[in-house]
Amino acid sequence: MTASLEVSRLAYAYPDGTQALFGVDLRIERGERVALLGPNGAGKTTLVMHLNGILTAGHGTVTVAGLPVSKDSLKEIRRRVGLVFQDPDDQLFMPTVRDDVAFGPANLGLRGEELQQRVKDALTRVGMLEAIDRPPHHLSFGQRRRVAVATVLAMEPEILVLDEPSSNLDPASRRELAEILRSLDVTVLMVTHDLPYALELCERSLILSGGVIAADGPTRTILADAELLAGHRLELPYGFSVA
Ligand SMILES: Nc1ncnc2c1ncn2[C@@H]1O[C@H](COP(=O)(O)OP(=O)(O)OP(=O)(O)O)[C@@H](O)[C@H]1O
């Protein structure tokens, strides 16, 4: 079966010469939820920016459900790869939640009842339908993050890519978002420094370190390997036990 995401020998250097990725290979199957872990400066953001063509491969290839990321495929790739930024305010800019969630599908040509239904379905999936006519800036941070997820779900993406989804959330909002993400029938790649969140949500984790994949396996196995974690500047919260 075609993978949701396939990255092959991806290498990238920034224009100033900083080599951020040194040949990343990665395959994520449809329906998997995978955590992308790694210390600051590991290359996580650089990798994510290749998934929807914000950056284009220096060397190597990225394909999303079989479609290679390239200048020609950019529009379809950006529909297939739903990027949820760390700061929802980078994603929400319309007067109402409805307008924000409608923005992407309207750009794809949806209109009328079909568009409204798409908006309502996406908001229902994140538990935010009641806020449909509210201005995003009147919502709490946690609510705005859920609406940001809805803006991406409304595009019916192949893969949802979340940058630090648990950051700045209080414990209840953090748990609610985890429940929402678990309930979605979509492939997920989640960049996080929150190792317990990775364990809660993702069966599988990758460690990206120094621009290469240093580990790829069951989250529980990776987090139980104290030596591996220490070797890549990863730390579980004080007192947290994986067993
Ligand atoms: N615009 C840029 N120009 C030059 N070098 C860059 C640029 N952006 C990032 N880098 C470098 O590329 C490497 C990878 O950075 P990247 O932001 O991808 O890491 P990261 O894993 O996302 O880190 P963090 O956890 O801190 O967000 C680092 O050495 C960084 O200094």
The ligand as a Tripos MOL2 file, in Angstrom:
@<TRIPOS>MOLECULE
LIG
   31    33     1     0     0
SMALL
NO_CHARGES

@<TRIPOS>ATOM
      1 N1         17.1440   30.1090    8.2820 N.pl3     1 LIG1
      2 C1         18.2150   29.4240    8.6990 C.ar      1 LIG1
      3 N2         19.4350   29.7210    8.2260 N.ar      1 LIG1
      4 C2         20.5180   29.0300    8.6340 C.ar      1 LIG1
      5 N3         20.4870   28.0100    9.4790 N.ar      1 LIG1
      6 C3         19.3050   27.6660    9.9930 C.ar      1 LIG1
      7 C4         18.1000   28.3480    9.6470 C.ar      1 LIG1
      8 N4         17.0550   27.7790   10.3190 N.ar      1 LIG1
      9 C5         17.5980   26.7900   11.0500 C.ar      1 LIG1
     10 N5         18.9360   26.7080   10.8720 N.ar      1 LIG1
     11 C6         19.8610   25.7320   11.4750 C.3       1 LIG1
     12 O1         19.4940   24.4210   11.0500 O.3       1 LIG1
     13 C7         19.6530   23.4820   12.1080 C.3       1 LIG1
     14 C8         18.3270   22.7890   12.3530 C.3       1 LIG1
     15 O2         17.3890   23.7390   12.8420 O.3       1 LIG1
     16 P1         15.8550   23.4160   13.0870 P.3       1 LIG1
     17 O3         15.1640   24.6910   13.3870 O.co2     1 LIG1
     18 O4         15.3510   22.5830   11.9580 O.co2     1 LIG1
     19 O5         15.9160   22.5090   14.4150 O.3       1 LIG1
     20 P2         14.7270   22.0240   15.3730 P.3       1 LIG1
     21 O6         14.9790   20.5720   15.6160 O.co2     1 LIG1
     22 O7         13.4180   22.3970   14.8110 O.co2     1 LIG1
     23 O8         15.0040   22.8260   16.7120 O.3       1 LIG1
     24 P3         13.9990   23.3470   17.8640 P.3       1 LIG1
     25 O9         13.6700   22.1460   18.7240 O.co2     1 LIG1
     26 O10        14.8670   24.3200   18.6060 O.co2     1 LIG1
     27 O11        12.8100   23.9700   17.2110 O.co2     1 LIG1
     28 C9         20.2000   24.2640   13.2900 C.3       1 LIG1
     29 O12        21.6040   24.1330   13.2670 O.3       1 LIG1
     30 C10        19.7990   25.6990   12.9920 C.3       1 LIG1
     31 O13        20.7160   26.6100   13.5680 O.3       1 LIG1
@<TRIPOS>BOND
     1     1     2 1
     2     2     3 ar
     3     2     7 ar
     4     3     4 ar
     5     4     5 ar
     6     5     6 ar
     7     6     7 ar
     8     6    10 ar
     9     7     8 ar
    10     8     9 ar
    11     9    10 ar
    12    10    11 1
    13    11    12 1
    14    11    30 1
    15    12    13 1
    16    13    14 1
    17    13    28 1
    18    14    15 1
    19    15    16 1
    20    16    17 2
    21    16    18 1
    22    16    19 1
    23    19    20 1
    24    20    21 2
    25    20    22 1
    26    20    23 1
    27    23    24 1
    28    24    25 2
    29    24    26 1
    30    24    27 1
    31    28    29 1
    32    28    30 1
    33    30    31 1
@<TRIPOS>SUBSTRUCTURE
     1 LIG1         1 GROUP 0 **** ****
